[in-house]
Amino acid sequence: MTARANSPRTLFDLDLLRAMVMVADCGSFTTAAARLHSTQSTVSQQIRRLEDIAGRPLLVRANRDVHPTDAGHALLGIARQMLALNDQMREVLAGATVAVTVRLGVPEDFVSRRTSTLLGRFNRRHPHVKLEVTSGLSRDLAQAFDHGELDLAVVKQRRASRPAMACWPEPMRWVDSARTPRLQEDPVPLVTFPPRGLYRDELIAAMESQGKRWRISFTSSSLSGIQGAVADGMGISLLPARAVTRDHRVLGARQGFLPMDSFEVALLHRPAAEPIIVDLAAQFARLLDRGQR
């Protein structure tokens, strides 16, 4: 049965279209065959197959030359476009480096100039790599990593709470507002992360160990929100040492707060990670070794 051009399953073979264009340009099956490094019979068969697919004659075969029919002219315009696009696609794929995407997760307080400098340097070394960076709470980043949504993650966690490729201590500080301290109030207002957030349980346990009454006065999933709330006198909190600002007052043993060393920064990637991911992890490891975040 002859395939019709209006059939939804019709596919035009590029070799057939190339033969059609060459015959039309040369006006001769013999010349076209020579330029295609083929035989005249093969080119003739290709044109017949193309006409079967189109369901109508595409070439008029005269004694001395060959020229397109009206349908042939219509087909030639599109055929030239298809062949040109095919050549363009081949050139692009031959010369282009396939892009690689690396999905990175970092806590909000790691989104700093030093981190941006690190990522910029990495990008210049690996211009074919596309970086997708997600920032947020460590618990969310760890969950995303476990679900396969991240290739590399830097998270804060309680010490030895999960295996990691490498870990670094995360010094913590108890803080109150430098301008409007709230520690002496009863109950003591607390500024903390939402339930299940890091530091929350430790903050509450410290209050209860001192026999102090407490209340949650402010919660935020944003570290900057916690920093600002403490600075503005909304309550006391527990923060990483590097997150303490001049607007905070650090609380120590005199106020009944012992040093906190139960947290760490962990670097997560899969043991069989691609070399490019291992390379980026090594860059973060050097940053963390220097304590610069």
Buried (B, 14 or more C-beta within 10 A) or exposed (E): EEBEBEEEEEEBEBEBBBBBBBBBEBBBBEBBBBEBEBEBEEBBBBBEBBBBBBBBBBBEEEEEEBEBBEBBEEBBEEBBEBBEEEEEEEEEEEEEEEEEEBBBBBBBBBBBEEBEEBBEEBEEEBEEBEBEBBBBBBBBBBBBBEEEBBBBBBBBBBEEEEEBBBBBEBEBBBBBBBEEBBBEBEEBBBBBBEEEBBBBBBBBEBBEEEEBEBEBBBBBBBBEBBBBBBBBBBBBBBBBEBBBEEBBBBBEEEBBBEEBEBBBBBBBBEEEBEEBBBBBBEBBBEBBEEEBB
